[in-house]
Amino acid sequence: MITFLSGVHIRKGIVELISNSSEINCAVAFWGRGATDLFPSTGEKSIRIICDLMSGACNPAVIRELMNLGAEIKMVDGMHAKIYWTRAGVVGSFGLP
């Protein structure tokens, strides 16, 4: 089943997906203040993140916080994705011209 989310429902969908999963994968180009709030209690969770560290749009302090939570960070220069996926599902966003 596919459900389209908008506005505040997107963040709620991401939090719900992440909170119920032990393996979290994120391809999100830019991470800013408040991003670690998506991972309220990591515990035994595996977090893998792909982002664009070279763009200047990622907050280095937030990347350190994510690493302190145990996240594995990989870099792809020029990437501009926003997708979170687990075995339970996928939440992503896209823009229209």
C-alpha positions, 0 to 999 in steps of 0.5 A, spaced: 500 500 500 502 506 498 500 513 502 502 520 500 504 524 506 504 532 506 506 537 511 507 535 519 505 528 517 512 527 513 516 527 520 511 523 523 511 518 518 519 518 519 519 518 526 514 512 526 518 508 521 524 509 525 521 508 532 519 501 530 525 499 526 532 496 529 535 497 522 534 504 519 537 507 513 537 514 510 539 517 504 538 524 506 543 530 503 543 535 508 542 534 516 541 540 520 539 542 527 534 537 530 535 531 526 537 527 532 530 528 534 528 523 529 532 517 533 529 518 540 532 512 543 537 508 539 538 502 543 540 496 539 539 500 533 543 500 526 543 506 523 546 507 516 546 514 513 548 517 506 549 524 505 553 530 502 558 532 507 562 536 502 556 541 500 556 545 506 549 544 508 550 539 513 551 541 520 558 538 522 555 538 530 549 534 528 553 529 524 558 528 530 551 527 534 549 522 529 556 518 530 555 519 537 548 515 537 552 510 533 550 512 526 555 509 520 556 515 515 557 515 508 558 521 503 556 522 496 558 528 493 552 532 490 547 527 492 540 530 493 536 525 496 531 525 502 529 517 503 528 513 510 527 506 509 527 500 514 524 493 513 517 495 515 517 501 509 519 507 506 518 514 507 521 519 502 520 526 499 520 529 492 519 536 489 515 537 483 518 543 477 
